[in-house]
């Protein structure tokens, strides 16, 4: 079985996207050499999860259907979907799919980041209905 080991976020404006994810999730970014590529540390290496990268979108604009990479939705574990959706919107995101219950699993919401990329946020809660 193959597991996801890395993710990438494409951005029209990398600096804006870096600020967005630093504020929202506390992720750490470090530029990789002299490349226009930033490594993303999403948390403690001992905890479940993966790290990723951020790069300028090759087409120079927003995501385009059928052109270049469009999206691969990642969902981030959060303590409070309500608080994080509020912070995401205050940081420039748009709600793509409002908070909903995933019965016996938790609460899920999708947002579009400042670059038009969709991402999910999940608050684990076995009592969700």
SULGI-V683011 format. One record per helix or strand of 3 or more residues. SS is the DSSP state (a for helix, b for strand). FROM is the first residue (numbers start at 0). LEN is the number of residues. If there is no record, write none. Layout:
# SULGI-V683011
ss = {SS;SS}
from = {FROM;FROM}
len = {LEN;LEN}
This chain:
# SULGI-V683011
ss = {b;a;b;b;b;b;a;b;b;b}
from = {6;13;27;36;51;74;80;93;105;117}
len = {5;12;4;5;5;3;10;9;7;7}
